[in-house]
Amino acid sequence: MRKDTSAEALHEGQIRKALSELVKFGLDDRYVGHCRIASVPLMFSDSVGPCPSADLTATDPKMILRAMFKTVYDAGFQAGQHQAEYDQMQGLVQAIPGLEKFVTDLAEQVADKVIDQRLSKNGI
């Protein structure tokens, strides 16, 4: 089946028009103006780490705000899960002080093994 490039161009134009309306409400236009609609960066205030990006290629132009909210929500939820796992690990390390050295030694052994395997695979 052939791609309908005119329909794709029309859809992208509609997405870009909708994004330009959101710029009026504060969406950072430095990133939106030159991005691909498959990867629209969503910078938000006080963001730390990599910013999430929304894929709007298959999104109805009337629904881009919902797609963007979902992307930011999912990124925040995942960041929260990572923070909770880190906090739990820190709690275990504080409760069992010898655990940190054990885990560190185990991680070093695994890393050394993987490095050796890759070096031998590449003939080094």
C-alpha positions as YAML, in Angstrom:
chain: A
units: angstrom
residues:
- id: 1
  name: MET
  ca: [0.00, 0.00, 0.00]
- id: 2
  name: ARG
  ca: [1.40, 3.40, -0.99]
- id: 3
  name: LYS
  ca: [1.88, 6.18, 1.49]
- id: 4
  name: ASP
  ca: [-0.44, 9.10, 1.02]
- id: 5
  name: THR
  ca: [2.11, 11.89, 1.34]
- id: 6
  name: SER
  ca: [-0.44, 14.64, 0.82]
- id: 7
  name: ALA
  ca: [-2.57, 13.30, 3.70]
- id: 8
  name: GLU
  ca: [0.55, 13.04, 5.87]
- id: 9
  name: ALA
  ca: [1.55, 16.61, 5.04]
- id: 10
  name: LEU
  ca: [-1.99, 17.85, 5.81]
- id: 11
  name: HIS
  ca: [-2.02, 15.98, 9.13]
- id: 12
  name: GLU
  ca: [1.41, 17.33, 10.09]
- id: 13
  name: GLY
  ca: [0.25, 20.85, 9.21]
- id: 14
  name: GLN
  ca: [-2.78, 20.44, 11.45]
- id: 15
  name: ILE
  ca: [-0.59, 19.15, 14.30]
- id: 16
  name: ARG
  ca: [1.84, 22.06, 13.87]
- id: 17
  name: LYS
  ca: [-1.05, 24.54, 13.84]
- id: 18
  name: ALA
  ca: [-2.39, 23.06, 17.08]
- id: 19
  name: LEU
  ca: [1.09, 23.18, 18.62]
- id: 20
  name: SER
  ca: [1.45, 26.83, 17.63]
- id: 21
  name: GLU
  ca: [-1.78, 27.53, 19.52]
- id: 22
  name: LEU
  ca: [-0.29, 25.82, 22.60]
- id: 23
  name: VAL
  ca: [2.83, 27.99, 22.27]
- id: 24
  name: LYS
  ca: [0.54, 30.96, 22.94]
- id: 25
  name: PHE
  ca: [-0.22, 29.37, 26.31]
- id: 26
  name: GLY
  ca: [3.46, 28.85, 27.18]
- id: 27
  name: LEU
  ca: [4.62, 25.69, 25.42]
- id: 28
  name: ASP
  ca: [8.32, 26.20, 24.72]
- id: 29
  name: ASP
  ca: [8.50, 27.12, 21.04]
- id: 30
  name: ARG
  ca: [12.30, 26.71, 20.84]
- id: 31
  name: TYR
  ca: [11.80, 22.96, 20.68]
- id: 32
  name: VAL
  ca: [8.38, 22.68, 19.08]
- id: 33
  name: GLY
  ca: [9.11, 24.80, 16.02]
- id: 34
  name: HIS
  ca: [11.86, 22.59, 14.64]
- id: 35
  name: CYS
  ca: [10.98, 19.14, 15.97]
- id: 36
  name: ARG
  ca: [9.57, 16.16, 14.14]
- id: 37
  name: ILE
  ca: [5.98, 15.40, 15.13]
- id: 38
  name: ALA
  ca: [7.16, 11.88, 15.96]
- id: 39
  name: SER
  ca: [9.16, 13.33, 18.84]
- id: 40
  name: VAL
  ca: [7.77, 16.57, 20.28]
- id: 41
  name: PRO
  ca: [9.76, 17.51, 23.41]
- id: 42
  name: LEU
  ca: [7.62, 18.47, 26.38]
- id: 43
  name: MET
  ca: [9.63, 20.79, 28.57]
- id: 44
  name: PHE
  ca: [7.88, 21.77, 31.77]
- id: 45
  name: SER
  ca: [8.90, 23.97, 34.67]
- id: 46
  name: ASP
  ca: [11.18, 22.44, 37.31]
- id: 47
  name: SER
  ca: [11.77, 19.38, 35.15]
- id: 48
  name: VAL
  ca: [14.84, 17.39, 36.07]
- id: 49
  name: GLY
  ca: [16.54, 14.90, 33.80]
- id: 50
  name: PRO
  ca: [15.59, 14.10, 30.25]
- id: 51
  name: CYS
  ca: [12.34, 15.63, 29.12]
- id: 52
  name: PRO
  ca: [9.67, 13.33, 27.77]
- id: 53
  name: SER
  ca: [8.70, 13.60, 24.13]
- id: 54
  name: ALA
  ca: [5.33, 12.82, 22.60]
- id: 55
  name: ASP
  ca: [4.81, 10.96, 19.34]
- id: 56
  name: LEU
  ca: [1.96, 12.81, 17.63]
- id: 57
  name: THR
  ca: [2.15, 11.12, 14.22]
- id: 58
  name: ALA
  ca: [-1.04, 9.11, 14.71]
- id: 59
  name: THR
  ca: [-2.81, 11.59, 16.97]
- id: 60
  name: ASP
  ca: [-5.96, 13.41, 15.98]
- id: 61
  name: PRO
  ca: [-5.08, 17.13, 16.00]
- id: 62
  name: LYS
  ca: [-8.02, 17.71, 18.34]
- id: 63
  name: MET
  ca: [-6.51, 15.26, 20.83]
- id: 64
  name: ILE
  ca: [-2.88, 16.38, 20.99]
- id: 65
  name: LEU
  ca: [-3.26, 17.95, 24.42]
- id: 66
  name: ARG
  ca: [-4.54, 14.64, 25.79]
- id: 67
  name: ALA
  ca: [-1.63, 12.78, 24.16]
- id: 68
  name: MET
  ca: [0.82, 15.26, 25.62]
- id: 69
  name: PHE
  ca: [-0.71, 14.97, 29.11]
- id: 70
  name: LYS
  ca: [-0.49, 11.19, 28.89]
- id: 71
  name: THR
  ca: [3.18, 11.34, 27.89]
- id: 72
  name: VAL
  ca: [4.08, 13.66, 30.78]
- id: 73
  name: TYR
  ca: [1.97, 11.63, 33.23]
- id: 74
  name: ASP
  ca: [3.62, 8.37, 32.19]
- id: 75
  name: ALA
  ca: [7.10, 9.93, 32.47]
- id: 76
  name: GLY
  ca: [6.30, 11.29, 35.94]
- id: 77
  name: PHE
  ca: [4.84, 7.98, 37.07]
- id: 78
  name: GLN
  ca: [7.93, 6.11, 35.88]
- id: 79
  name: ALA
  ca: [10.23, 8.65, 37.58]
- id: 80
  name: GLY
  ca: [8.24, 8.20, 40.79]
- id: 81
  name: GLN
  ca: [8.60, 4.42, 40.58]
- id: 82
  name: HIS
  ca: [12.36, 4.73, 40.12]
- id: 83
  name: GLN
  ca: [12.59, 7.09, 43.10]
- id: 84
  name: ALA
  ca: [10.53, 4.72, 45.27]
- id: 85
  name: GLU
  ca: [12.75, 1.77, 44.31]
- id: 86
  name: TYR
  ca: [15.86, 3.81, 45.07]
- id: 87
  name: ASP
  ca: [14.46, 4.90, 48.46]
- id: 88
  name: GLN
  ca: [13.63, 1.28, 49.32]
- id: 89
  name: MET
  ca: [17.13, 0.18, 48.38]
- id: 90
  name: GLN
  ca: [18.62, 2.98, 50.51]
- id: 91
  name: GLY
  ca: [16.44, 1.84, 53.42]
- id: 92
  name: LEU
  ca: [17.73, -1.71, 53.09]
- id: 93
  name: VAL
  ca: [21.33, -0.53, 52.94]
- id: 94
  name: GLN
  ca: [20.84, 1.52, 56.10]
- id: 95
  name: ALA
  ca: [19.13, -1.38, 57.87]
- id: 96
  name: ILE
  ca: [21.83, -3.88, 56.81]
- id: 97
  name: PRO
  ca: [25.12, -1.96, 56.42]
- id: 98
  name: GLY
  ca: [27.07, -4.94, 55.03]
- id: 99
  name: LEU
  ca: [24.61, -5.23, 52.17]
- id: 100
  name: GLU
  ca: [26.04, -2.20, 50.32]
- id: 101
  name: LYS
  ca: [29.51, -3.74, 50.03]
- id: 102
  name: PHE
  ca: [28.03, -7.08, 48.96]
- id: 103
  name: VAL
  ca: [25.89, -5.48, 46.24]
- id: 104
  name: THR
  ca: [28.76, -3.27, 45.06]
- id: 105
  name: ASP
  ca: [31.12, -6.26, 44.82]
- id: 106
  name: LEU
  ca: [28.49, -8.30, 42.99]
- id: 107
  name: ALA
  ca: [27.85, -5.47, 40.51]
- id: 108
  name: GLU
  ca: [31.59, -5.11, 39.85]
- id: 109
  name: GLN
  ca: [31.88, -8.86, 39.20]
- id: 110
  name: VAL
  ca: [28.97, -8.80, 36.76]
- id: 111
  name: ALA
  ca: [30.34, -5.72, 34.99]
- id: 112
  name: ASP
  ca: [33.81, -7.29, 34.70]
- id: 113
  name: LYS
  ca: [32.28, -10.48, 33.29]
- id: 114
  name: VAL
  ca: [30.26, -8.57, 30.67]
- id: 115
  name: ILE
  ca: [33.29, -6.48, 29.68]
- id: 116
  name: ASP
  ca: [35.45, -9.60, 29.32]
- id: 117
  name: GLN
  ca: [32.77, -11.30, 27.20]
- id: 118
  name: ARG
  ca: [32.49, -8.31, 24.88]
- id: 119
  name: LEU
  ca: [36.25, -7.97, 24.55]
- id: 120
  name: SER
  ca: [36.68, -11.65, 23.74]
- id: 121
  name: LYS
  ca: [33.76, -11.48, 21.28]
- id: 122
  name: ASN
  ca: [35.53, -8.62, 19.48]
- id: 123
  name: GLY
  ca: [38.86, -10.46, 19.53]
- id: 124
  name: ILE
  ca: [40.56, -8.04, 21.88]
...
